[in-house]
Structure formats: structure tokens, C-alpha cells
Amino acid sequence: MAFVEENYIKGLEILAKLDSENYKAIVDSFKDSVAPDLGRLAVEFNYGQIFSRPGLDLKSRLLATVAGLTVMGNTQQLKFYINGALNVGWTEEEIVECMMQMVIYAGFPAALNTIFTVAAEVFEARKGKSQS
């Protein structure tokens, strides 16, 4: 059990780097869901085991995640990861270029939906926060 708890703690640390303002609320949102254990498993596995592997730095993992979710057209999780990518040092321009590169693999509809809706929404929301 120590291994599981260690992965959970590592996972929370990584989530805090991605979104220090909201990561606790995201994890807590699973508690009252139909699958309350899923949040803990996601933290332990996704972030505690995969995102914390030594082969890539966190910044590179975030860009790879943005690329993958763009290809899949996964607009819901993409918001979180675009915000996380910005938080670890990628620029808006670099993120858009990564997403545009995915046109080759995902086609124009997925790229248009993710760039003009999801990325634009995240960028605008961050601008609104910085002006407050």
C-alpha cells in the first residue's frame, strides 16, 4: 500500500503544477460521482506513475498530451491540459502550432474544433483573469 500512497502523493504534486488553483476541486469532484474511486486511480496512475516517469520532462508531456487530445477531438479534457501547458511554460503560439500540426493526423474538423473553440476559450479565460 505504501507504493499506492506514494504514487497518489506524487500525482497530487504534479496536478498542483498543472493547475494549482483547481486541482483539489477536480480531485474532490469524483467523491460524489458514480465512480468515486476513479479520481484516486487517475491521480495514482496518470500522474503518479505516467506523468512522473523520468523519460520526459513535465513540459514535454503536456505538449504531447495536448497533441493527443487534439487528434482525438477530446474537447473536455483538452481545456485542462492547455491550461496546464501554459502553466509549465508553453506559449499560446507554441500550443496553437502543436495543435495545427495535428491537422495532418486528425483532419481539419478536429483541429478547427479544438483550436477555435477550446484553445481560444482557455486563452480568453486566462486573459480575463490577468486583467482582474
C-alpha positions as CSV (number, residue, x, y, z in Angstrom):
1,M,0.0,0.0,0.0
2,A,2.9,2.4,0.5
3,F,3.6,2.3,-3.2
4,V,0.0,3.3,-4.0
5,E,0.1,6.1,-1.4
6,E,3.5,7.3,-2.8
7,N,2.0,7.4,-6.3
8,Y,-1.0,9.3,-5.1
9,I,1.2,11.9,-3.4
10,K,3.4,12.3,-6.5
11,G,0.3,12.6,-8.6
12,L,-1.1,15.4,-6.5
13,E,2.2,17.2,-6.7
14,I,2.1,17.0,-10.5
15,L,-1.6,18.1,-10.6
16,A,-0.7,21.1,-8.4
17,K,1.9,22.1,-11.0
18,L,-0.7,21.9,-13.8
19,D,-3.4,23.8,-12.1
20,S,-2.6,25.0,-8.5
21,E,-5.9,26.8,-8.2
22,N,-8.3,24.0,-9.2
23,Y,-6.6,20.6,-8.8
24,K,-8.1,19.9,-5.4
25,A,-11.6,20.7,-6.6
26,I,-11.1,18.4,-9.6
27,V,-10.0,15.5,-7.4
28,D,-12.8,16.2,-4.9
29,S,-15.4,16.2,-7.7
30,F,-15.0,12.5,-8.1
31,K,-16.1,11.8,-4.5
32,D,-19.8,12.3,-5.1
33,S,-19.7,10.8,-8.6
34,V,-21.0,7.4,-9.7
35,A,-17.3,6.2,-9.7
36,P,-15.7,7.8,-6.6
37,D,-12.6,5.6,-6.8
38,L,-11.8,6.7,-10.4
39,G,-10.4,10.1,-9.3
40,R,-7.9,8.4,-6.9
41,L,-6.9,5.9,-9.6
42,A,-6.4,8.7,-12.1
43,V,-4.2,10.6,-9.7
44,E,-2.2,7.5,-8.8
45,F,-1.7,6.1,-12.3
46,N,-1.9,9.0,-14.8
47,Y,0.1,11.5,-12.7
48,G,1.8,9.4,-10.0
49,Q,3.1,6.8,-12.5
50,I,3.0,8.0,-16.0
51,F,3.5,11.8,-15.8
52,S,6.2,11.3,-13.2
53,R,8.3,8.9,-15.3
54,P,11.9,10.1,-15.9
55,G,11.9,9.8,-19.8
56,L,10.3,13.2,-20.5
57,D,10.1,16.4,-18.5
58,L,6.6,17.6,-17.5
59,K,6.6,20.4,-20.1
60,S,7.2,17.9,-22.9
61,R,4.5,15.6,-21.5
62,L,2.0,18.4,-21.5
63,L,2.6,19.2,-25.2
64,A,2.3,15.5,-26.1
65,T,-1.0,15.4,-24.2
66,V,-2.3,18.5,-25.9
67,A,-1.4,16.9,-29.3
68,G,-3.1,13.6,-28.4
69,L,-6.3,15.1,-27.1
70,T,-6.4,17.3,-30.2
71,V,-6.2,14.3,-32.5
72,M,-8.9,12.6,-30.5
73,G,-11.1,15.7,-30.6
74,N,-11.4,15.4,-26.8
75,T,-12.5,19.0,-26.0
76,Q,-13.4,18.4,-22.4
77,Q,-10.0,17.3,-21.0
78,L,-8.2,19.4,-23.5
79,K,-9.1,22.6,-21.6
80,F,-7.3,21.4,-18.5
81,Y,-4.2,20.3,-20.4
82,I,-3.9,23.5,-22.5
83,N,-4.1,25.5,-19.2
84,G,-1.6,23.2,-17.7
85,A,0.7,23.5,-20.7
86,L,0.6,27.3,-20.3
87,N,1.3,26.9,-16.6
88,V,4.5,24.9,-17.2
89,G,5.9,27.3,-19.8
90,W,4.5,26.8,-23.2
91,T,3.2,29.9,-25.0
92,E,-0.1,30.3,-26.7
93,E,1.7,30.4,-30.1
94,E,3.5,27.1,-29.4
95,I,0.3,25.4,-28.3
96,V,-1.5,26.5,-31.4
97,E,1.3,25.4,-33.6
98,C,1.3,21.9,-32.0
99,M,-2.5,21.7,-32.5
100,M,-2.1,22.9,-36.1
101,Q,0.5,20.1,-36.7
102,M,-2.3,17.7,-35.7
103,V,-4.3,18.6,-38.8
104,I,-2.2,16.1,-40.6
105,Y,-3.4,13.3,-38.4
106,A,-6.8,14.4,-37.1
107,G,-8.1,16.3,-40.1
108,F,-9.4,19.9,-40.3
109,P,-12.7,19.3,-38.3
110,A,-10.9,18.2,-35.2
111,A,-8.3,20.9,-35.5
112,L,-10.8,23.6,-36.1
113,N,-13.0,22.5,-33.2
114,T,-10.1,22.3,-30.8
115,I,-8.2,25.4,-31.8
116,F,-11.1,27.8,-32.4
117,T,-13.2,26.7,-29.5
118,V,-11.2,25.0,-26.8
119,A,-7.8,26.8,-27.1
120,A,-9.5,30.2,-27.8
121,E,-11.7,29.7,-24.7
122,V,-8.7,28.9,-22.5
123,F,-6.6,31.8,-23.8
124,E,-9.5,34.2,-23.3
125,A,-10.3,33.0,-19.8
126,R,-6.7,33.4,-18.8
127,K,-6.6,37.0,-20.2
128,G,-9.8,37.7,-18.2
129,K,-8.1,36.5,-15.0
130,S,-4.9,38.5,-15.6
131,Q,-7.0,41.7,-16.1
132,S,-8.9,41.2,-12.9
